[in-house]
Structures are given as structure tokens and as C-alpha cells.
Amino acid sequence: MSPPSKETEEPSSSSVGVGSQVGGSGDANSSDQRPPAKRQISAAVIEISDTDSDDSDVCAVNSYQASADEVKRIRREYSSSSSSSDYSSDSESPWEDDSVVIEDKISEKVVRTQLNTRANRMDDPKLSPALKSQEVIDKVKKHWEEEKDHTSEEVSLTCKPFRLCRLHGLLENPDVINNIVDDMNTLDWSRKKMDLYEFHQTTDLANLTWQRSIRGIYEMLKTEIMSWVSQVTGLELTSVSASCSLYGPGDHLLVHDDRLGDRRVAFIIYLAPWTPRGPPAHAAHNGAGHGDFHDKHEPEEVSGEGWAAHMGGALELFECDAEGSPTRVALRSFPANNTLAFFTVGPTSFHQVGEVLSLELPRLSINGWFHGPALAPAPQPQAPPRALAPHSRPVLLNQWVESTYMSPRVRAQVQAQMERASEVCLRDLLQPARCQTLLQALASPEVEWELCGPAQQRRYWRVAERWLEEQAEVDCEPEPHAVRGLARILSSTAFMRLLADCTDLPLSSYRRLELQRWAPGNFTLLPPREFYQQPRLEAVLYLGVPEHPLCGGQTMYVAPEEGGEAGEAGEAGEAGEASEEGALVTLPPRHNALNLVYCDAGAASFTKYLSKLTMKSDEHFYIVTCTYTE
């Protein structure tokens, strides 16, 4: 596999010059290049507004500039109803047509929206006197030790699936939150993007003390709040690490338990000094789709001021099974302005930040950990699945595979591409009629699906292995069920010989043959290092991919142990080992395209979280995967 590219864009699956059948995943040499904008805008600026106007309360990571097509559409819509609309631009270039002036015929009086109240710039954040009350602390401590739920005006404590404490009205002077949000506009933000997470984050608060309001929060965390949490939990806490996090549309943090080093308590201070709008007519919902772990049992939900459930972004706590693996969400805790939430870090503290669905308001927080004496190390991961020998039952490749790939000349060209790039994309692998039959069979209720976990590693549906293996004697007939027929083809000696001709590899076994169904909210994370310490050939076949654009669903190959980004991943996040920007290969979802990738020892793959913003809850597609070894 080739080393990581130094370009800013991710490399994608390569092409072989074999007509239209074998190709790349994208056009890298398009001649239709957009000229650079006149006004250069730094990508590191976060703009946060707090007015109540239609264009307020918007977090813009990059300032928005309308495309030429959008400008034409806007002009057409307004010119159709009125010929007096004016259009202005500061450039003759069509790419600079980014401003539209519309004459408003409505004669209502314009009311200027007032900004949210700010505190004096010299004021420091102050902890609420109600929370300092020893009576309140003793009462919460008693319920914490007895693991009993508790609700009061100042504090709420829920104990299932594990203890989560929320301090309401954290600051005596809540107006200072608007100052903090203002100061966030001056900070440098880094985009964190990996298999586990996707959001913006600042450096540690210890490096941001030049901002008075942020310095005040940091000092409060180190003293009053850490002491308060220590009294309630009974834990010895010695230090704090924290940063600012910003989640925009589609951002998320997937399932993990936070155990790393000496982290003892995870905390989040929510900053939401605004009034959200009501849900749109066709709002997406966290938990929608075939791929979610949620069942008919609806999890408990808690919310507060400044945020709404339809906006997503909840802190979701998972129940665990007898083996300590997370199973389903039991509690959703939505952001609430001027609220601090915390929980202890342990073997069962599995949680995630649900995908943010708000297109207007960002999810802002200050979050991190209180540190103390280290916990016992996490248990070692399981060994990788065992290798299986291919079967020698008769299969008819010429009835499944396009005739192009049966040609020795084409296989030689594919092999040459593999030698150059260690990966190739074989488009239109399956014959059209056979592919259509297969898609119909996959949608049949006859096929048995099972949810694939555990939740801290992957989430999707796959054809049950027992269903593929049952009635083996019946499926020895020439025409088995189409789904079983595909599994039989991919696990056959004949297909492995075809792959050997295309790759010049002496393949002898396979493992992890899966027929997967992917829906919004599905993902896989990087596997434990034991899974990628041996060279192998990975085959990835996409089927039934929607024609509209998707956010996520691509398979990415990285080298986790080679010069990746390190550091904190934010709100109860893990230390990242490799960034998406350093991807070795990216395989975009493309219908009926088989991707072959040769992985050296140390190269690993994951499939990116599939966003709910670009797919309907009842939409899905399929991914067929198999790993072949020498």
C-alpha cells in the first residue's frame, strides 16, 4: 500500500485503463476549475452570532458564499414574481456572483433585534451559591453512594445505566456565557476528523488563559468544581484537563468508555445562550434507521433551556450486557445552557454524542476530565477471526461476473495496476441481470438479518451466518438462493483463483465474509491492532448505493501507528492515532464496484459514519466484504 499522500485531499481508489469497466473512484483531473475567491477567508475562524434574526445564531466554520447556480436560482425565483428586483455584484466573474439585493414590498416596521445581555468584561464566572450549600452537597453525596435517583432545583442525578449528575444554573452570573461565546470567536479551532469522531476543538484551556472569561472558567474547574465533584463522588481528584468543543451539522462522537491513563471523572459544561426554533416539517431523528441499536424500548430523555431534542447532539448513555459490552441507549441527556454534567469513568461508562442535526445553531461546550489515581488497565481485545479454507464445490463464474473480467488480457491489466498502486476498482463486476436479482433477494423478508456489534466497534446489519449455512445440502444445487449464491461464489476456490490472477498473490484462505446492510447511523471503527498485523487482500463490493450524494459510508485505509495526530478528542473522546487527512486509500460508495486493496502489516480500514442528514430513515445500501490471505 502506498504511503500517505501529502496532498490536502484524500486519495481515492485508482483506475485501470480498461475501457469503462475498470476505473477510478473520481475525476482528479477535471479541467473545470473554480477560480479562487477574491476575499480570502481563514478556515480557522469560528463565527457565532446570538441575535434572534433569521440569519442569527449560526456557527460558520467557513463564511458561506453562494455558488453561481444558487444565484441563478434565486434570481429566477424572485424575478418571476417581480421585475423590480435588483441584482448586484462586485465582480464580473460568475463565480463572484455572491450577493443578491431583493426589494421588499412589505411595509411593516422593521424592529432591530437586540443582542443577548453581556456581563461586564471584568467580571469572572461565579459558581452558584445554591450549589455551594453543604446541605445540597451532602444530599447529592448520599444519593450518589446509595445509587438512587435524585431531582431538585439545583441538581439532578440519574443512576441508570450509570450515574450521571447534572448541575443546573451552574453560574451565578449566566450572562458571562455570552462573553465566553464572544471570546470563542477569537480562538484557533482544529478540525478533529477520524473514525470515532468529527467536530471542532481548541487547545487545552491552560493555553487560553489570555481570555479573561475562559481563564475564569478554567480556574473555577481547578478549584471549586473539582472540590465539589470530589466531595460527591468520594474520589481523589488532583488535576483537570479541558478544551472547547464545537459540533456543527453532521458532527458526532461515537461509542467509547473514556478510559485512558488517569481519567477519573468526565464533565461537560454546556453553552447554549439562545432560543432554538421549532422542529422542521421533515426533521431527522437520532435513532432513526435500520442500523441503530435502539429497539422498541424508548430511552429516557432529559433536556433543558437553549437546546431542543430535534437538534440531536445528545449525550447518550449505553446499557451493557453481562460481558460488559454496550448494547443500547438507555438515557439521552440533551444540552442545556448553564449546566454541568459529569460521570465517573469506568469499565461500563460507554456513551456517545449523537449526530448534531441542527443546521443553524452549533453545539458548544467546555469539556474534559478530572484526573486522579489511575484505574486498572482495560482487558485485552479478542483475537482476530480464524482463517477458512475455500470450498471446491462447482460454481459458474461466467454467470455472475462480467465477461470483461474473464479475459486474460484484462486480468493482466488489473494485475499491472495492483503492482503500481496496491489497489484497484473493478466497476460493474456483476452482470446487470444477476445484480438486479441479487438486490431483490437481499430485500426479501426471507433473508435473516442480525445486528452486528459491539457498539464500541461497529454498528450495521448483516446476513446471519446461520442463515447462510443452513440448508447447505439444498444449496448445492445449481441455482441456490441468490444471497447464498453470492456467498458461495466469494468463498470458492474458483473466485480466489480469479483474484490471484488479478493480483499475482498466492491466496489460500479467507475470513470475515459478510453481506452487510447500511442505513443512517451505521459505522465501523478501527479494529484492535491484532487485526491488522498481517498482510492481506481486502475485497469491498458496494451494491444498491443511492444516486444522490452521501455524507459518510466510504471505506478508508490508514496507518494508525505511523505519525498520526495525537491528543484529546474532546467530550469524553479518545486519543486519535491517525487522521482522515492521512488516509492511504479512500473507497467511495459506488454501485456494483468491487474494490481490491492490498494491505501491508500496519494498515487498517474503517467505514465512515453514515450521516442522517443525507439519507432518509428507510434508505439503505449493501456492502459485501471479505479478507483474503496468503
N, C-alpha and C positions, 0 to 999 in steps of 0.2 A: 504494500500500500504506500502511496506517495506521502512524503512529509507534509505537514500543514502548510497551506498556502499563506503567503504574507499579504495577499490582497485583502481588502476590506470585505468583499463579498465572498459567500461560501461557495466552494467548488461544487459542481453538480455532476451527476453521472455522465460519463463520457460516451461518445458515439463512435460507431464503426461505419465506415463508408460503404454500406451495403444497401444501396437504394433507400427505400423508405422503411424497411423492416427493422434495421438495426440503427439506433440513433441515440443522440444525447438527450438530456433532460431539459435543455433550454437553449435559446439562441444567444450565445455570448457575444456575437459579432454583429449585432444589429447596427445598421448604418443610420437609423433614425434616432439620433441622439438629441436630447433636450439641451438647449444651451443653458449655461449657469444663470441663476437669477442675479439681478443687479445688486440686490441687498443681501449681503452675506449674513447669515444668522447662525450664531453659535449653537451647536447641538446640546450643549451642556446647561442651557438656561431653562429653568422651570418657571413658568408664569402662572400665577394663581390669583384669580380675582375673587372678590367677595360681595359684589353687588347682586341685586335681585333682578337685573335686567335680563333680556333673553340671551345675551351672549356672555353672561357673567358666570362666576363660579366654575370656570373652565380651567383645567390644567393643560397647558400646551407645552409638550416637551420640545416640539419644533413649531414655530409660528406657522399657521396654515396659510397656504397660497392656492387659490383655485386654479384648476387646470383650464386649458383652452376649451375643452369640451364642456366643462361646467359653466364657464362664462357664456358660451353659446346657448346652452340650455336655459340659463337664467334670462338672457336677453330675449330668447324666443318666447318664454312663458309670459313675461311682462309686456312685451311689445304686442302680443296677441290681444291683450285687453285694453291697452292704451298706447297711442302713438306718441305721447308726450314724454315717455321715459327717456332719460339721458344716460349715456354711457361714456365714461371717461377712463383714460389710461395714461400712464406716464411713459409709455414706450410704444413704438410701432411694432415691436415683435409680438407675435400672437402668444408667445409663452409668458409675456409680461402683462397680459390682459387679466389683471387680478383684482380690479376694483369695479364695482357696479354702483351707480347712483340712481336711485329709484324715487321718483316724485310721489310723495304720499298725499293722496287726496283727502285723507281723514282729517277732520277739523277739530279733533279732540285736543284738549290742552295737554301738553307734554309735562309730565311730572318727573323731576330729576330724582333718581334713586339714590338713597343715602348709603354710604359705606357703613359696615359694621363698626361698632364702637371700639376704639383702641384704648389701651391703658397708657398711662404716662410712660415714655420711653425709659425713664429712670427707675420704674417700678420693677421689682423682682417678683417672680411667681411665688405665691404663698400657699402652703398646704392648708386645707380647710380646717378650721378649729374643731368642727364636729368630729373629724376623723382622728384628731389628737386626743380626744376624750379617752381616758383609761377605761371607762365603763364600756365604750364601744369596742375597744381592743380586746378586753377580757371576754366579752360576749362572743366575738368572732373567733377568738382562740379556742374557746370551749366547744363551739360547734365544729371547728376545724378538727380538733382532736377526736371528737366523737363521730366525725364524718356524717353530720346531719345538716340538711339544707337550712339556710337562714336568709331572711329578707328583712331589710329595714330601709329607712330613707337614705342612710349613708352607705350601706354595704349590702351586697347580695352574694351568697355562697351556694353553689350547686356542687354536689358530690358525685354525681354520675354523669359520664363514665369515670371521670376522676375529678378531683377538687379544682374548681375554678372560682376565684374570688374577684368581684368587680367593685371598685370604689367609685361611687357616684359623687359628682361635684368635687372632684379632686382638688381643684384650685379655688381658694377663697376669692381671687380676682380673675374670673374666667375671661375677662376682656384681654388679658395678656396673651391668650391663644391667638388672637388676631395679629398681635405683634410677632408671635412665633412664625405664623404663616407668612407674614411680610418678610421676615428675616430668611425664611426658606428660599425666597426668590433670589437671594444673593449667594446661595451656596452652590458648590460644584456637585453635580449628581452624576453617578455612574450607572450605566445600564447593566443590570445583572440578568444574564440570559444563559440558562443551562437546562439540563434535563429536568431538574427539580423545580425550577423557579423562573420567573420572568417579571421584573419590576425595576424601579429606580431606587438608588440608595446613596446616602452620603458617607463620608468617612466617620470615624468614631467621634462622639460628642466631645471627647477630650481634646480633639484638634479644632473644635469650633467655638471655643470659649471667647473668641473676639466678638461674637454676637451676644449682647447682654441677655436677651430673653432665653436663648438656648443655654448660655452659661448658667443662668438661674435654675433651669430645669435640671441640668446635669448636677449641680451642687445639691439640689433637693433629693435627687435619686441617690447620691452617695451618702446622704446623712439621714434625713427624716424618713424618707420612704423605705430605704433599706432597713432601717431600725424597726419600722412598723411591720414590715413583712417578716423580719426575723422573729419578732415577738409572737406573731400569729402562728407561724409555721414551726417554730422551735428549732430552726436550722441556724447553723453558724454561717453567717454571710460576711465576706471580707472585702469584696470589691464589686464594681459594676462595669459593664461594657454596653454601649448603646449607640444607636445611629438613627437617622431619619429615613423613613421609607415612604415611597410614593407608588401606588398601584393605579395604573390607568386602565382603559378598556382592554379586556382580554388578559390582564396580568393575573398571576396566580402563584401560589406556593403549595406544592403537593405534599403528600403524606410523609411524615417523619416524626421522630420522637425527641429530637433536640439533644440527645446525649452526645456530648463531646467535651473532653477534658474535664474541667471543674465547674461546669454549669450546674447550678442547683435550682434556680427559680427563673422562669421566663416571664417577661412582662411586656405589656403594650399600653402606651398612653395614646388614646385616640384624639385626633384633632379634626373636628368637623363643625366649624362655626358657620354653618349655613342652613338654609331651609330647602330640602330636596323637593323636586316636583313629584307629581304622582306617576304611577307606572304607565308606560306607553301601551297602546292598544294590543300590540303583539310582543309583549316582553318575553325575553328568555328567562329561564329559571335555573338556578343551581340545582342539580339533582335530576334534570330532565335527560331523557335519552336512555337507550338500551344499556349503555355502558356504565351506568352509575351504580355504586354499591347500595344505594338507598332502595329499600323494598317498600311494601305497603305500610310499614310502620313509619309514621312521620316523626322526625326528630323534634325534640323540644327546641323552641326558639326564644331568644331574649334579644331585645333591641332597646334603642333609646333615641335621644334627640340628635338631629343632624344627619341621620342616615336612614335608609329605607330598605326593606328586605328585597325588593325587586332590583336593587342596585348590586346585589351579590356582595362579594368581599367578606363574608362571614368567617370568623374563627370557628372551625368545625372540629369537634372532639369525637374521636372514634372509640367504640367499644372494642374489646379484644376477646379472642376465643381462649380456650383452655391452654393453647400453646403460646399465648402471648402475642399473636398476630392480629392486627386491626381488621375488623370485619365491616362495620357500617357506622355511619354518622349517628351519634346519639344526641348531640347538642349542637345547635348553631347559635353562636354569640355574635351579633352584628355590632359594628362600630357605633359608638355613642360619644358625642362631644364631651370633653372634660371628664373622661372616665379612664381609670386604670384597671386593667385586667391582669391577673397573674396566676400561675400554676407551677407546681413543683415538677422538675424534670426527673423522669424515671423510666423503667422498662416498659410501662404501658401508657406513657404520655403522648400517644400518637394523635396528631392533629394536622390540619392544613388550613390555608387561606383560600376560600373558594374564589373562582374566577370573578373578577370585577366586571359587571355588566353595564355600569353607568357610562354613558358617552359624554357626560357633562362634568360631573364632579369627580375629583380624584380621591382616592382613599389615602389619607395622610396619617402617619403615626410616628411616634418615637418609641423604639422597642429595643430590647436586648435581654441581658441576663444578669442576675446577681450570682456571684461566684463564691465558692466555699470549698471545703474538703472534697476531693474527687470521689465520684461513685465508682463502683466496681465496673470493669470493662464489659461491653456488650458481648453476648455469646457469638461464637464464630458462625459464619454463614454455612449453609448446606453445600455439599459437593455438587458439581455440575451433573446434569443427567448423563446416564451411560450411553455409549455409542451402540447403535444397532446395525446389524448386517443387512444389506439389501436382499430382497426376495428375488427368486429366479422364476416366478410364475410368468406365463406369457402375457405380454402387453402389446398393444398396437399403437406405437408412437405415431405412425403416419395418419391415424385417425384423430389424433389430438393436436399434434404440433404442426404448425405451418410448414408447407413443403420447402420453403426457402431455407429453413434451418436444418433440413435433412440433406442438403447439398454439401459434399465435402469441401468445395471451394469456399462456401460461406463460412463453414466451421473454421477453416484455416484463417479467414479474415478476422473472425471473432477471437481466435487464439492470439493473433498478432496484436489486437487491441488490448487483450488481457496482459500480454507481456509488456506493453508500453505503459499502461495505466493501472493495472491490477483491478480494474472494474470495467463493466460493460453493461449496456441496457439493450435488451432484445425486445423490440416493440412488436406488438401483435403476435405474441408467441403462440397462443391457442387459435385454432381455426374458428372463424366467426360463428358458425352454427353450433359448434361444440361449446364455445364460450357462453353463448346465449342460453343453451340448455343447462349449463352449469349454474348460471346466475338464477335461473328459475328454480333449480333444485335446492340451492342454498336458501332461497326464500320459502321453501316448502315447510309446512309445520311438521313434516315427518322427521326433519333433521333435529337432533337433540343438541342443545347448546348448554354450556356451563360457564359461569362467571370465573374468570381467571384472576387470581391474586397471588400473594397477599397484597393488600392495598398500598404498602410502603414500597412495592417494587413494580407493580403493573396493575392495569385495570382495563379489561376488554372481555369480550365473549369469544369462546372458541367452540368448535365442534367437539363434543365429548369423545374422549379416546375410546371409552367402552362402546359408544355407538359405532365408531369406525371399525372396531374389531369384531363386533357381534355379527353373526350370520356369515362368518368367513367362508364357510363352505358354499353358501349360496352365491357369494360374490366372486367365487372362482369361475363363474360362468362368463361368457364373452362380454355381456352387457350388464355390469353391476350398476348400482345407483351412481349417478354422476359424481356426487361428492366423494363417495368411497372410491370411485374410479380414478379421480384426480389424486387422491392419497396413494392409491396403488401405483399410479404412474411415477410419482415423485420418489417413492421408496423402492423402485425397481432397479435391477441391475442394468437394464437397457437404458433408462434415463441417466443413470450415473455414468454409463459409457458415453452418452452424448455429451454430458458435461465435461468428461475427461478429454474428449476431442476438442471442445471449445476452450479449455483452459490448460491443457497439457499437464494436468495433475493426476497422479495415480490414486484416485479416490477409492476408498474401500468401505466406508461406513457413513452413517448419518445419525443425527439426533435432533430433537425438538422440531419435529414436523407438526405444524399447527395450521389450521384453517380458522382464521380469526375474523370476527365481525366488529367493526369500529363505528362508534357513534360519538356525539359530542360528550366531552368529559373524559375520554379514554386516553391512555398514555402508557409508556413503559419508561423506566429509569435505567441508568447504567447498572449492569449486574455486578455482583461481587467480583473482585479481581481474579478469583479462582476460575471464573467462567471464560476469561479471555487471555489465558497464559499459554495457549497453544495455537499454532497456525491453523487456519480453516478457510473453507469457502462458504460464504453465506449467500443463499438464494432468497430473494424477496419478490413476490408476484402480487401486484395490485389488481383488483377486479371491482368493477361497478363503481368507480370513482365518479362523483358528480362533476358535471361540466363547469359549474360556477367556481370561482376562486375559493380556496380554503385557507384557513389560518391554523397551521399545525398539520399533523398527520405524516410529515416527512420523516424518513429514516435517516439518522445522522450517525456518522462514524467519527470517533475522536480517539486521541491517545491520552487517557486520563492522567497518566503518570509522567507526561513529558511537558514540562513548562507551562502548565495551565494556570488559570488565575486562582489565587488563594485568598482566603479571607472569610468574613462573615457574610452569610446570605440573607441577613435581615431577620424579620419577625420569626423567631424560632426557626431559623434556617440552618443549613449545614455548611461546612466549608467546601467550596467548589474546587474541583481538581482540574477541570478542563472547561473551556468556554466554547459556545457555539461558533464564535468568530474563528476558532482554530480548528473547525471541522475538516477532516481529511476528505470526506465524501459526503454529499447530501443527495438522497434519493427522493425526489418529489413524487407525490401520488399521481400515477398515470395509468389509466385503464389498460389491462391486458399487456403490461410491460413487465418482463422478468429482468430483474437486476441481479447480476453476479458480482460479488465483491470478495476479493481475496484479502484476508486479514492476517497480518503478521501477529506474532505474540505481542500483547500490549495494546492492541487496537480493540475498541469496544463500540457497540452500537446501542442506540435507543430510538424510540419513535416519539416524536414531539407531541405534547398535549394538544388534543384536538378541540379548538375553541367552540363554545356555544354560540358565538356571535356570527359565525358564517355558515352554520348548518342548522336546519330545523331539528326539533327533538326526535322526529320519526325518520330522519335520514340516516343512512349508514352506507358503508362500503366494506370491502373484504381485503384482507392481507393474508397471503399464504407464505409461510416462512419455513425454511429448513436449513440446517447446517450440515455440511459435508466435510469429512476429514480423510486424511491420507492413511 
